[in-house]
Amino acid sequence: MIKNIMTVDLEDHFCDLPFNVWKNYESRIVSTTKTILDLFDKHKTKATFFTVGFIAEQHPELIEEVISKGHEIASHSYSHPNLKEITKENFESDLVKSIESLRKICGEKILGFRAPWFSITKNNFWVFDILKKHLKYDSSIFPVGPHYGFSKAPRYIYKMSENNPLKENNNGDFFELPMMTYPIPILGNFPIAGGIYLRFLPKMIVKNGIKKFNKSGHTAVCYIHPQDLDFDRPHLEGTSWHNYWGLKNMHKKLESILTTFNFSSARDVLNL
């Protein structure tokens, strides 16, 4: 059976808001993450937790628990910036700070990264030059358009070309783990990897997408946020209505997917 990759964007429910206001909100990350950990334990699932460095520093015992259960810790930045709005210097500073803080807590080498909001576009491909200096893989490309801007990007895991992040080079040494999509005639690739899409879509669409990936011999990359399973998630000013849609059904949806398919961490599947 093909191993798929399960990932968690380990961020608190307020992390879509500006970093300087995070202190104004009560954290919910411990209880929501433990809900996910319990599901993973029940279904013998290992995962990669793309973790916001600041959140890890506030809750080191939670990161230690994630590690103790055999999951991988990777970087989701330090302060959850939109990479469309950051300079090269500030991005590398934020990245290095996140890697160092995570490595200090978990005692393991940090291998991967996921951009907040998947916010890499053709205008900031320089992000990959920085990532390659510090890490072994990225999981920020969503092969859909126009919101994410990469409708013609590879849909499957590949080794990235040195000259073009959207091209494959089998001799390369830096992996890209694109998020799972489902091709629809005329409309193009449709996002079904998890998160908001799992909350909005019938679970059978997501399950059929994974089956199609696996039937073609490929690994599907899926993701979830702890707040996606928080059916009592408080409404915060400045956040959109879609953050609260479908929360009550997410536990059953995720459990159904974990029951049906085999998942592990990126580190395990890539054999890093």
N, C-alpha and C positions, 0 to 999 in steps of 0.2 A: 504493500500500500504506500502510495506517495505521501511523504511528509509535507504538509503545508506549513506556512509560517504564521503564527499568531503573535500580534504585537499589541502593546498597551501604550497609549500616550499618557504617561503618568504626570498629570497636571491637575491642579485643584479647579473647582468650579468657577473661580474668579480669574483664571489665568488669561482669558481673552481680553480682560480689561488692562489698562495701562499699569505697568509694574509699580509705579509710585502710589497706587491706591490699593494694592493687595492687602496692606496692613489693616485696612478698614473692614475686612471681612473675616468671618469665622471659617476656619478650615474644616473640610469634610472629607479630606483625602484618606484618612486612616480607615474609617468605616467603609467607604465605598471601594477602596482597594482590597480590603479583606473580603468583601463580597465576591470580587473577581478571583482572588486567591482560593477561596473555598470552592468555587466552580472548577477552577483548574485542577485542584487536588482531587475532586470527585471524579473528574474525567481524565485523570492522568495526563494532563496537558502541561507542556513547558512553553514559555513565551519569552519574548524580548520586551522589556519595559523601557521605552524611550522616555527618559526621566528629566524633568526640569530641575536644574541644579539647585536653585533656590529652595524649591519644595523639598528636595532631598536633605538639604542642610537643616530645614525646620523639623524634619521627621526621620532622622537617621535610623531609628529603630524599625521603621517601616521598610526601609531599603534593606536592612539586615535580614528582615523576615523574608522579603522577596528572594534575596540571595540564598537563604537557608533552604528554600524550597526548590532550588535548582534552576531558577529563571536567570535570564541575562539582563544586565543593566546596560543601557546605551544612552546617548545624549539626545535630549530634546531642547538643547540650548540651556542657558542659565536663567534668562529672564523672559523667555517666550517672545522675542521681538519678531515683527514682521520683516522678513528679509528683503522685501521690496523697498523698505524705507530705512535701510541701515548701510553704513559705509563698510568698506572692506576691513578697515582697521578695527572698527567697533565690533564687527561680526567675529573676527578672529579672537579678539579679546574675550568676548562673551563665550565663544566655543571653548577656548582653553580653560577659562574659569569653570565652566561646567564639567569638562573632562577631569580636571584636577579635584574638584569637590566630590564628584561621583567616585573616582578611584580611591580617594582617601576614605570614604565611607564603606565601600564594598570590598576593597582590597583586591580588586581584579582589574585587568587592563580593559579599557573602554574601546570598543571596536567600531561602533556604528553611530549614525546620526539620522534624525528626522527633523526637517524644518517645520517650525510652527506654521500652521495653516497651509502646509505644502507650498510655501511662498517662494519657490524658485521659478524664475522665468528666464527667457532668453536674454533679458537685460542684466541678469546677475549670475551668469554662468561662472563668474569668478569664484563663486561659493565652492565649486567643486575643486578648484586649485587649492583652496585652503583646507578643505576636508581631506584631500589626499595626503597632505603633509602630516596629518594627525591620526587618521583612522583607516579602517579597512573596507567599509561599505557605507552606502547611503540608502535611505528609503524615503525620498522626498518627491519622486516623480510620480505624478498621477496622469496616465496617458489619456486624458480627456480635454476637451476644449468647450467654450472659450475661457472658462473661469481659471483653469489651471494652465492652459496654454500649450499643452503638449499632446495634441490629438494624434500625432503621427509618431510618438515615441514608442519604443519597444514595449510590449505588454508583458513580457516575461523577464525573469531575472537574467541579467547579463553582465559581462565584464565591460567596463566603460572604455571607450576609445579615448586616447590622450587628447585628441584634437576636437572631438565633438561628443559631449556628454550623452547625446541621443543616439549615438552609434555604438555598435558592439565591436569589441576587439577580443577575440578568444585568447590572445596572448597577454591581455591586460591583467592587472593585479588589484583593481578597485572595482567592487561589485555595486551594481544598482539593483534595488529591490522595488520595482514599480508596484503600485497598488493595483489590486484586482479590478478589472473592468469587464464589461460584457458588450461585444460588438453587435450593434443593431443596424441592419441595412438602412442606408440613406442618412440616418441620424448619427452614425458613428459609434464610438466607444461610450458606454454608459457606466458611471461609477457605482459599484456595488460592494466595495471592500469592507464596509463596516461603518461604525460611528453613526453619523446622521443618516447615511443611506440605509443601514440596517434598521434604524428606528422608523424610517419612512416606508421602506419596501416590505412586501410579503416575504417571509423567510425563504419560501421556495425559490424565489428569484435568485437570492444569494446562494442557496444550496446548489441550484442548477449551474450557476456560474462556476462554483468550485469544482463540481463534477466535470464540467466541460474543460477546465484547466487540466485537471488530473487525467482525463481521458486522452488529452493531447500530449501527456507525458511531462507536464509542467507543474511547478509548485505555485499555489495561490498565496498571495500575501494579504492578510486581513488585519483589521485593527479595531480597537475599542478604547473609549475613555472611561475612567471610573465614574464620571458623572453621567454617563449614558445609562447606568443602572441605578441611578439615584432618583427614585420616583417621587421623593419629597424635596427634590432640588429647589432651593429658594430662587425666586425671580429677582434678578439683579438689574438695576437701572443701567442701561447702556448695552444690554445683551439682547439678541434677536429672539423672536418667538420660536424659531425653529430649534433652538437649544432645548426646548421643553416638550417637544412633540414626541409621542411614542415611548415615553420613559417607562410606563407601567408594563409594557409587553416585552421589554428588552431582555429581562432575565430569562424568560422562556425561549426567546429567539436564540440567544447566545447558547443556552444549554442544548437546544436542538442541534445547532451546528457542531458543538463540541462532541455530542453523542455520535454524530454521523461521520465525522472526518478526523484524520490524524494530524495533530499539530505539534510543532516544536518551535524552538527559538531560532533566530537567524544564525546565531553562532553555531548551533548544532547542524542545521541544514546545509550551511556553507562550509562546514567542517573547518572552522577557524580556531 
